[in-house]
Amino acid sequence: MNCFHCGSAVEVIERVGFRDRCARCDGPLHVCLNCEFYDLRYNNQCRETQAPRVVDKDRANLCDYFAPSKRALRTPPAAADARTKLEALFKKKA
């Protein structure tokens, strides 16, 4: 699977634990954005009808229906560009 935050490949041996983190960016791995069932077109953005509702799709959760996804979801370029501009605005001047 791929980390939703940084896009790096993560090898899944058996399953992704609730507290597992990405070795590259230290982001949580057991999140909706890394799940095979995550789909914006469905109710609660999940294709699994039995799954509990999760509000924060980018935070670790305890959903038992989690299945690692092979697609890489990254922060949209517009959001990354906005963050860069914001950080530059508050950067200390030498």
C-alpha positions as CSV (number, residue, x, y, z in Angstrom):
1,M,0.0,0.0,0.0
2,N,1.0,3.6,-0.2
3,C,1.0,6.2,2.6
4,F,-1.8,8.8,1.9
5,H,0.3,11.6,3.2
6,C,3.7,11.2,1.5
7,G,2.9,8.6,-1.1
8,S,5.7,6.2,-0.1
9,A,5.3,2.5,-0.5
10,V,4.6,0.6,2.7
11,E,5.0,-3.1,2.9
12,V,2.1,-4.8,4.6
13,I,3.0,-8.3,5.9
14,E,-0.2,-9.4,7.6
15,R,-2.3,-6.4,8.5
16,V,-2.1,-2.8,9.3
17,G,-2.4,-2.2,13.1
18,F,-4.4,0.6,14.7
19,R,-1.2,2.3,15.8
20,D,1.1,1.6,12.8
21,R,2.9,4.7,11.4
22,C,4.7,5.5,8.1
23,A,8.4,5.0,8.3
24,R,9.1,8.0,6.1
25,C,6.7,10.7,7.3
26,D,5.5,9.2,10.7
27,G,1.8,9.6,9.6
28,P,-0.8,7.1,10.7
29,L,-1.5,4.2,8.4
30,H,-4.8,2.9,9.7
31,V,-6.8,5.8,8.3
32,C,-9.8,6.0,5.9
33,L,-7.6,7.6,3.2
34,N,-5.5,4.5,3.1
35,C,-8.4,2.1,3.0
36,E,-9.7,0.2,-0.1
37,F,-13.3,1.0,0.9
38,Y,-12.8,4.8,0.9
39,D,-14.9,6.4,-1.8
40,L,-16.2,10.0,-2.0
41,R,-19.3,8.9,-3.9
42,Y,-20.7,6.8,-1.1
43,N,-22.5,7.5,2.2
44,N,-20.0,8.5,4.9
45,Q,-17.4,8.2,2.1
46,C,-17.1,4.4,2.6
47,R,-18.3,1.5,0.4
48,E,-18.5,-0.8,3.4
49,T,-22.1,-0.4,4.7
50,Q,-21.4,-2.0,8.1
51,A,-18.4,0.2,8.9
52,P,-18.8,2.8,11.7
53,R,-18.9,6.5,10.7
54,V,-15.5,8.1,10.9
55,V,-15.5,11.9,10.7
56,D,-11.7,12.6,10.3
57,K,-10.6,10.5,7.3
58,D,-7.0,11.4,7.8
59,R,-6.7,10.4,11.5
60,A,-6.1,6.9,12.9
61,N,-9.3,5.0,13.7
62,L,-10.5,1.7,15.1
63,C,-12.5,0.5,12.1
64,D,-12.4,-3.4,11.8
65,Y,-13.2,-3.2,8.1
66,F,-10.0,-1.5,7.1
67,A,-8.3,-3.0,4.0
68,P,-5.0,-1.6,2.7
69,S,-5.4,0.3,-0.6
70,K,-2.9,0.1,-3.4
71,R,-3.7,3.7,-4.7
72,A,-1.7,6.6,-3.4
73,L,-3.6,9.6,-2.2
74,R,-1.6,12.7,-1.7
75,T,-2.3,16.2,-0.5
76,P,-3.6,18.1,-3.5
77,P,-1.1,20.5,-5.1
78,A,-3.2,23.5,-4.4
79,A,-3.2,22.7,-0.6
80,A,0.5,22.0,-0.6
81,D,1.1,25.3,-2.4
82,A,-1.1,27.2,0.0
83,R,0.8,25.7,3.0
84,T,4.2,26.7,1.4
85,K,2.9,30.3,1.0
86,L,1.6,30.3,4.6
87,E,4.9,29.1,6.0
88,A,6.8,31.7,3.9
89,L,4.6,34.4,5.3
90,F,5.4,33.6,8.9
91,K,9.1,32.7,8.4
92,K,11.6,34.6,10.5
93,K,13.6,37.2,8.7
94,A,17.3,37.1,9.1
